[in-house]
Amino acid sequence: MTAAGRPSGEGLSIGAVLSRLRSEFPDVTISKIRFLESEGLIQPARTASGYRRFTPADVARLRFVLAAQRDHYLPLKVIKEQLDAADRGESDQHAPGSATRPPRGLMSVPANGLPSAREFAEEPLRRLTKEDLLEQAGIDAAALGELEQYGLVRPGAAGFYDTDSAMVARMVRSMAEFGIEPRHLRAFRASADREVGLLEQIVAPMYRQHGEDARGRADEAMRELAALSVGLHTLLVKAGLRQISGR
């Protein structure tokens, strides 16, 4: 699983690897593959000209990593530890490529209902006027004023909203059916801002780095951290609700 001893001119290009993986992992990108390399999860050989060359074992390892992230919500650190143990012959798990299950003992990590990093990929958001937002969210101007007062919806610098704002407004409207008012949700806004602030401290230096792959690595790290942050929040809420219900 290492690059040692490989003939430098053999193997697949990174583009060919991407083509092989895309049918199973539609969101994988060249930047993602490079990011996984920078994190030490794969070590493709290099030609004399510096081009990457991937063997079937590298592709199998990539497939294992991507499936562990997507299907079992494992952080890269845990995946790398498992693969490193397998490289040392210290694990009885199936080799990457023969199975995509996570390490034993982590099988209990729930996948359903938890976000994956790909959900935080940047997608174009449609710009909405105030009237568009009110129509899409099914609220009136007074309700929107309350949402803005407590920071739950924020217009952009040009005064426009976006589709995420409309979704937030619809969620708050649904919660109002249980007697929850926007003022009760200030803690949600404050918590989200704290989480974003923490992640910003980690990824901001990465965005200031120079190099061909720097931006892609920073984007991937931000998505990974965002998924872990929201996933942790989800699990903590689930644990608290189980205590309430006595289950």
N, C-alpha and C positions, 0 to 999 in steps of 0.2 A: 504493500500500500504506500510505499515511499517511492521517491524518484531515483533512489540509488540503483545503479547498475542498468538503467534502461538505455537502449540506443536512442540518441537524441532525435533522430530523424523519423522515428516510427510513431504511430498513434494518430489520434484524431485532433483536428484543430478545435478551438473553443467554439467556433460557429457550428461545426459538425456535432459537437456535444450538445449544444443548445437545441439543434434540430431533433436529436434523439430524445431529449427530455421534454420538449414542449407539449407533446401529445398527452403526457401524464401530468405535467406541471405547467399549465398555460401561463402562469405568472413569472416563471423563471426568466431571467435576463442575463446577458453577458456580465453586467455589473454585479449581479447576485453571485455568479460563479467566481468572479474575481474577488468579491468580498469574502466568500467562504475560503478561498485560497489565502487571503491575507490573515484570516483568523486561524489558519493552520489546520483546517479540516480536510483539505486535499493538498497534494504536493505534485502537480503535474511536472513532467520533465520539460526541458527547454531545448530548442534547437540551437545551433551555433549563432543564429541570428536573433535569438531571444524569444522565438515564438513558442507558445505552450503546445505540448503534445500530450494528449490524454490516452491512457490505456483503457481497455474494458473494465479493469479493476477500479480505475478512477471514476468512470461513469457509474459503476455500481455503488461506489462510496457516495457519490453525489446524490444518487437516487435514494439511498438510505437516509442521508441528512435531510433532504427535502421532504421525504415522507414522514420522518420523525417530527419535523417542525409542523407540517400541515395536519397530520392525523393524530398526533399525540401531544402537541403543544409543548415540546421539550425545548428549553433554551439551548443555544449553541454550546455553552460551556459544558452542559451535561452530555450533549451528544459527543463532543470532542473527548471528554473523559472516557466515555464508553468505547469509542473507537480506538483511543490510545491504549486502553486496557486490552482490547482485542488484538492490536498490533503486537503487544507484549505477550500474547498468549495467556492472559490472566482472566479471560472471560469465556464462559461456556455458551455465549449467545451465538446465534447464527451470524455468519459473515455478512457484511453489507452486500446487498444485492440478492441474497437468498431469502431474506425476510426483511420486513420494514418495521418490526415491532421494536419498542423502546427497551432499555435495560430492565431486567427483572427488578422488582421493587419500585419501579416507576410506572408500572402498568396501571396503577390506580389513579394516576393523574388524569382527571376527566378531560375529554376533548370536546364533547358536545356543549354548546353554549358558550365556549370560550373563544376569544378572537384570535386570529392568526395575523402574522406580520403583513400578509398581503392585503388585509382589510384596511391597512393604513397607507397603502400606495396612493400617491397623489392622483386625483382624478379631477378633471375640469368641473367646476361648480357653476351652475347657471346663475347669473345675476338677476336678482328680483327687486322690483320696486316695492314700496310699502304696500301698495294696493295688491300686487301679486302675492306678497307674503300673507296678507290678511285672507285672501281668497283660498290659498293653498292650505293654510293652517286652520281655517274655519273659525277665526276669532275676530273681534272688533278692535278698533283703535285703542280703546281704553285698556283692553287686555294686553295688547302689545306694549302699551306704555308701562304696565306693571312688569312685564318681562324685561324691558330695558332698564327699569328702575333697579331691579335686583341683579342685573348683569347676566341674565340667562340668554338674552339675545342681544347682539351688538351689531349695528350697521357698520359697513366699511367706511373708509375715509371719504369716499364719494357719496355716502348716504344710502348706498344700496345694501340689500341683504343677499343671502344665497340660499340654496336648497337645504343646506344643513340647518340654517336658522328656522326654516319652515318646519323641518322635522322636529327640532327642539320644541317649537311652539305647539305642535300637535301632541307631543308627549306630555307636556305640561298641562294641556287641556284635558287629556285623558286622566291624568293624576288628580285633576280638580274634581272628577267624579267621585273620588274617595275622600273629598274634603281637604285635599292638600292644596294650599295656595302658593303662589310664586314666592311670597316672603318666607315660606317654610323651606324653600329650596336654595336659599343663599349658601348653605353649607356645601351644596353640590358644586356651585360655582367656585367657592373658595378652595375646595378640595381639588378640583380640576386645575385651577391656576397653580396650586402648589405642585401638583404632579408635573405639569408642563415646565414649571420653573426648575424642578430637579432634573428632568430630562435635558433641558436646555444647557444646564451646567456641564453635562456629559458630552453632548454632541456638538455644542458650539465650537470647541477647539478643533474638532474633526473637520468642520466646514471651512475652517481657516487654513487647513493644510493645502499644500500645492501638489500637483501631480495629476496624471491622466485619470487615475481611478479614485482620487480623493473624494469627489462629490458622490460617486456611486457608493463608496464604502460608508460615508456619513449617512446617506439616505437609508441604506439597509440597516445600519445600526439604530437609527431613529425608529424605523418601523418595528424592529425587533424589540426595542425597549418599550415602545408604546403598547405593543401587544402584551408584553409581560406585565406592564403596569396595570392595564385594564383587566387582564386576567387575574392578577392578584386581588384587585379590588372586588371582582366578581366572586372569587372564592371566599374572601373574608365576609362579604354580605351573605353568601349562602350559609356559611358556618353560623353567623349570627341568627339567621332566620330558623335554622334547625334548632337552636337553643330555645327560641320563642315557641316553636311548635312542639318541642319535646321529642323530636325524632332524631 
